[in-house]
Amino acid sequence: MSVSGAALLIYGANGYTGRLIVRQAVARGLRPILSGRNAAEVGALAREHGLESRPASLDDAGALDAALAGCGVVIHAAGPFSRTSTPMVDACIRNQVHYLDITGEIAVLETLASKARSAEARDAGVMLLPGSGFDVVPSDCLAAHLHRRLPSATWLTLAFAGGTGLSRGTATTMVENIRRGGAVRRGGKITRVPAAWKQRDIDFGDRVRHVVTLPWGDVSTAFHSTGIPNIDVYTAAPASAVRGMILSRYLGWLLATPPAQSFLKGRIQAGAPGPSDRQRAGAAAQLWGEAWDDDGRRVLSRLRTADGYTLTALTSVAAAEKVLAGGAKPGFQTPSLAFGADFILEIAGSEREDVTVSAEASR
């Protein structure tokens, strides 16, 4: 499907991350069309940048079709994606518009990766690329790089560190999934495990950090990118956060009740929309990855990038530019399947290092 001369639509443009994506798109010389359900906020943002706005609710198929008219790709930035991805994907397939989103939700990623959904998109000539930000781009590219170094790998561990706090959207998604616990992949299948299932120390290059498992999107995407059947993902976390994760094993049911959800989401909405520009500018993300095979061969690499929210804007817009230039592959794709393991190195501030295994502590 040709997208020459087609427009970019940013949906959820008025959200915290959506605004960052809009700013990056404009900085790159693009003239995106802005959309979202809040007509007043979307309109004000469009006027601020001299752009067109097409407000639309996700439960109004006709309005979505009108918003997507003449567009070649959408960056969907309105979460939680467990509720918002299906109507937007339906609209993209219906209108033959390529779909990008910034989710890291395993259930959403697996739904779009399913044979039926991917085939539906492929038949329409539409690419489905969820996880076009942080998560999933840097860790997916790191996984693909490790697999490239060791094609026989059967085990993969990924870890990340660094952060500037959470946006309202990210925090809301975490609250909604609080009862689900953790997840890993074993024998090619996603397996539910308790929250904070495993802990360990990892050398990120600057220093050793304590990390804990969490159900990050790469439990889904890294398997589709590499075929490696056994995958764990960790994040660096302070002791207080780890204690809270362990406590959620026993109180998750309570925190998932409507009154508790309402209270927690109210607290989120009362806070700041997300990290400030100054906070983001002074932060960076660090990633670590290790792969090994059944014969004991092992490879290890590290990656450093801009902070997660800045990186999401950079990678989402870079991916959209590639699609608008004709670089889309119909059907479900991960970032590395669509653009290669080195896609992350095209993004400003990204540096990758292959580490001598003997210099690292054993897994």
C-alpha positions in Angstrom: 0.0 0.0 0.0 1.5 3.3 -1.1 1.6 6.1 1.5 3.3 8.7 -0.7 1.9 12.1 0.2 -0.2 10.6 3.0 -0.5 12.3 6.4 0.5 11.3 9.9 -2.3 11.2 12.5 -1.4 11.4 16.2 -4.2 10.1 18.4 -4.2 11.0 22.0 -2.1 14.0 21.0 -3.3 16.0 24.1 -1.9 13.5 26.6 1.4 13.8 28.3 3.3 11.5 25.9 1.2 12.5 22.9 2.3 16.1 23.3 6.0 15.0 23.3 5.3 13.1 20.1 3.7 16.1 18.5 6.6 18.3 19.4 9.1 15.8 18.0 7.0 15.4 14.8 6.9 19.2 14.2 10.7 19.5 15.0 11.2 16.9 12.2 9.3 19.0 9.7 6.2 16.9 9.7 2.7 18.4 9.8 0.7 15.8 11.7 -3.1 15.8 12.1 -4.0 15.8 15.8 -6.8 13.7 17.2 -8.3 12.5 20.5 -11.6 12.5 22.3 -11.2 15.9 24.0 -12.0 18.3 21.2 -11.2 21.4 23.2 -7.7 20.2 24.3 -6.9 18.7 20.9 -8.0 21.9 19.1 -6.0 24.1 21.4 -2.8 22.0 20.9 -3.4 22.1 17.1 -3.7 25.9 17.1 -0.5 26.2 19.2 1.5 24.4 16.5 -0.5 25.6 13.5 -1.8 22.1 12.7 -5.1 20.5 11.7 -7.3 18.8 14.4 -9.8 16.1 13.9 -11.3 15.1 17.3 -12.9 11.7 17.5 -14.0 9.3 20.1 -12.9 5.7 19.9 -16.4 4.5 20.2 -17.6 6.5 17.2 -16.5 4.5 14.1 -17.7 7.1 11.7 -15.7 9.9 13.4 -12.6 7.7 13.4 -13.0 7.0 9.7 -13.2 10.7 9.1 -10.1 11.4 11.2 -8.1 8.8 9.3 -9.1 10.0 5.8 -6.0 10.7 3.8 -3.6 9.4 6.4 -0.9 6.8 5.9 0.0 6.0 9.5 -1.4 6.7 13.0 0.6 6.9 16.2 -1.9 5.8 18.8 -0.8 7.4 22.1 -4.1 7.1 24.1 -4.0 4.4 26.7 -4.7 2.2 28.6 -4.3 0.2 25.4 -6.2 -2.8 26.8 -9.3 -0.6 26.2 -8.2 1.7 23.3 -6.2 -0.4 20.9 -9.0 -2.6 19.4 -11.2 0.2 18.0 -8.2 2.0 16.6 -6.8 -1.1 15.0 -10.2 -1.9 13.5 -10.4 1.6 12.1 -6.8 1.3 10.7 -7.6 -2.0 8.9 -10.9 -0.6 7.7 -9.2 2.5 6.2 -5.9 0.8 5.2 -3.8 3.0 7.5 -0.6 1.7 9.2 -0.8 1.4 13.0 1.8 2.3 15.5 1.2 2.6 19.3 3.3 3.0 22.4 1.9 0.2 24.5 3.9 -2.1 26.7 0.9 -4.2 27.8 1.6 -7.9 27.2 -2.1 -8.8 26.5 -2.3 -6.1 23.8 0.9 -7.1 22.2 -0.1 -10.8 22.1 -3.6 -9.9 20.7 -2.0 -8.0 17.8 0.6 -10.7 17.2 -2.1 -13.4 17.0 -2.3 -15.2 13.6 -5.9 -14.1 13.0 -5.3 -10.4 13.7 -2.0 -10.3 11.9 -3.5 -12.0 8.8 -6.4 -9.6 8.9 -4.0 -6.6 8.8 -1.8 -8.3 6.2 -4.7 -8.9 3.9 -5.5 -5.2 4.1 -1.9 -4.2 3.4 -1.7 -2.7 6.9 1.3 -2.9 9.3 0.5 -3.4 13.0 3.5 -2.2 15.1 2.6 -1.9 18.8 5.4 -0.9 21.2 6.9 1.9 19.1 8.3 3.6 22.2 9.9 2.8 25.5 8.9 0.0 26.0 9.5 -1.7 23.4 12.0 -0.3 20.9 15.3 -0.3 22.8 14.9 -3.6 24.6 13.5 -5.3 21.4 16.5 -4.1 19.4 18.8 -5.3 22.1 17.1 -8.7 22.1 17.5 -9.0 18.3 21.1 -7.9 18.5 21.9 -10.6 21.1 20.1 -13.2 19.0 22.1 -12.0 16.0 25.3 -12.6 18.0 24.1 -16.0 19.2 21.5 -17.5 16.9 21.4 -20.7 18.9 20.2 -18.9 22.1 17.4 -20.5 24.1 17.4 -18.2 27.1 17.2 -14.4 27.2 17.3 -12.0 30.1 16.7 -8.3 29.7 17.0 -5.6 32.3 16.6 -1.8 32.4 17.3 1.0 34.8 16.7 4.8 34.9 13.6 6.8 35.1 12.1 10.2 35.8 8.8 9.2 37.3 5.6 8.1 35.6 3.1 9.9 33.4 -0.6 9.7 34.4 -1.3 7.3 31.6 1.5 4.9 32.6 0.6 5.0 36.2 -3.1 4.3 35.4 -2.1 1.3 33.3 0.0 -0.1 36.2 -2.9 0.4 38.6 -5.3 -1.4 36.3 -2.9 -4.4 36.0 -1.9 -4.5 39.7 -3.8 -7.8 40.3 -2.1 -9.7 37.4 1.2 -10.3 39.1 4.3 -11.1 37.0 5.0 -12.9 33.7 7.9 -14.7 32.1 8.1 -16.8 29.0 8.9 -20.5 29.3 9.0 -23.0 26.5 7.6 -20.3 24.2 4.6 -19.8 26.4 3.8 -16.8 28.6 3.7 -18.0 32.1 2.2 -16.1 35.1 4.4 -15.8 38.1 4.1 -13.9 41.4 4.9 -10.2 41.4 8.7 -9.6 42.1 9.2 -13.3 41.4 13.0 -13.1 41.2 15.6 -10.6 42.3 19.3 -10.2 41.4 22.1 -7.7 41.0 23.2 -6.6 37.5 26.2 -4.5 36.4 24.8 -1.8 34.1 28.3 -0.5 33.4 28.3 2.5 35.6 27.4 0.5 38.7 25.7 -2.6 40.0 22.0 -2.3 40.6 19.4 -4.5 42.3 16.7 -5.6 39.9 13.4 -7.4 40.1 11.3 -9.2 37.5 8.2 -7.5 36.1 5.8 -8.3 33.3 7.4 -6.0 30.7 6.3 -6.0 27.1 9.4 -7.9 25.9 8.0 -11.0 27.5 5.8 -10.9 24.4 7.7 -9.1 21.7 11.2 -10.5 22.2 9.9 -14.0 21.5 8.3 -12.9 18.2 11.5 -11.0 17.2 14.0 -13.8 18.1 12.1 -17.1 18.6 14.0 -17.5 21.9 11.6 -19.6 24.1 12.7 -18.6 27.6 12.6 -14.9 28.5 12.8 -12.9 31.8 12.7 -9.1 32.1 13.9 -7.1 35.2 13.8 -3.5 36.3 16.0 -1.7 38.8 13.9 -0.8 41.8 14.4 0.6 45.3 13.8 -1.8 48.2 10.5 0.0 49.1 9.1 -0.6 45.6 10.1 -4.3 45.8 8.4 -4.6 49.1 5.3 -3.1 47.6 5.4 -5.5 44.6 5.6 -8.5 47.0 2.8 -7.1 49.1 0.6 -6.9 46.0 0.7 -10.7 45.8 -1.5 -10.7 48.9 -3.5 -7.5 48.5 -3.8 -7.3 44.7 -7.4 -8.5 44.9 -8.2 -5.6 47.2 -6.5 -3.0 45.1 -8.4 -4.3 42.1 -11.8 -3.5 43.6 -13.7 -0.6 42.2 -13.4 1.6 45.3 -9.6 1.1 45.5 -9.2 1.6 41.8 -11.2 4.9 42.0 -9.1 6.1 44.9 -5.7 5.2 43.2 -6.7 6.8 39.9 -7.9 9.9 41.7 -4.5 10.2 43.3 -2.9 9.8 39.9 -5.0 12.5 38.3 -4.2 14.9 41.1 -0.5 14.6 40.4 1.7 16.1 37.7 1.0 14.9 34.1 4.5 13.5 34.0 8.2 14.4 34.3 9.2 18.0 33.4 11.4 18.8 30.4 14.3 19.5 32.8 13.9 16.1 34.5 13.8 14.3 31.2 16.8 16.2 29.9 18.9 15.2 32.9 18.0 11.5 32.7 18.9 8.5 30.6 17.8 4.9 30.3 20.2 1.9 30.6 19.5 -1.5 29.3 21.3 -4.8 29.8 20.8 -8.1 28.0 22.2 -11.6 28.1 21.5 -14.6 25.9 22.8 -18.1 26.2 22.2 -21.5 24.7 22.0 -25.1 25.9 25.7 -25.6 25.2 26.7 -22.8 27.6 27.7 -20.3 24.9 26.8 -16.8 26.2 26.7 -13.2 24.9 26.1 -10.0 26.8 25.4 -6.4 25.6 24.4 -3.1 27.1 22.5 -0.1 25.7 22.2 3.5 26.8 19.5 5.8 25.5 17.6 9.0 26.2 15.1 8.8 29.1 12.0 6.7 28.4 9.5 9.4 27.6 11.9 11.4 25.3 12.8 8.1 23.6 9.2 7.3 23.0 8.7 10.5 21.1 12.0 10.0 19.1 11.3 6.4 18.1 7.6 6.7 17.4 8.2 9.6 15.0 11.3 7.9 13.4 9.1 4.8 12.8 6.3 6.9 11.3 8.8 8.6 9.0 10.0 5.2 7.8 6.5 4.1 7.2 5.6 7.3 5.3 8.7 6.7 3.2 7.4 3.3 2.1 9.1 1.1 4.8 6.0 -0.7 6.2 5.7 -4.5 6.3 2.1 -5.6 6.4 0.9 -7.7 9.3 2.1 -7.7 12.9 5.7 -6.5 13.4 8.0 -5.7 16.3 10.4 -2.8 16.0 13.3 -5.0 15.1 11.4 -7.1 12.7 10.2 -3.9 10.9 13.4 -1.9 10.9 16.2 -4.1 12.1 18.2 -4.7 15.3 20.2 -1.4 14.7 17.1 0.8 14.5 17.8 2.1 18.0 21.2 3.2 17.0 19.6 5.7 14.5 18.1 7.5 17.5 20.1 10.4 19.0 21.7 9.5 22.3 21.8 5.7 21.8 25.0 3.8 22.4 25.4 0.0 22.4 28.3 -2.0 23.9 29.1 -5.7 23.6 30.6 -6.9 26.8 33.3 -9.5 27.3 31.4 -12.3 29.2 34.3 -13.2 31.4 34.2 -9.7 32.9 30.7 -10.2 34.2 29.4 -12.2 37.1 27.7 -15.4 36.1 24.0 -15.5 35.7 
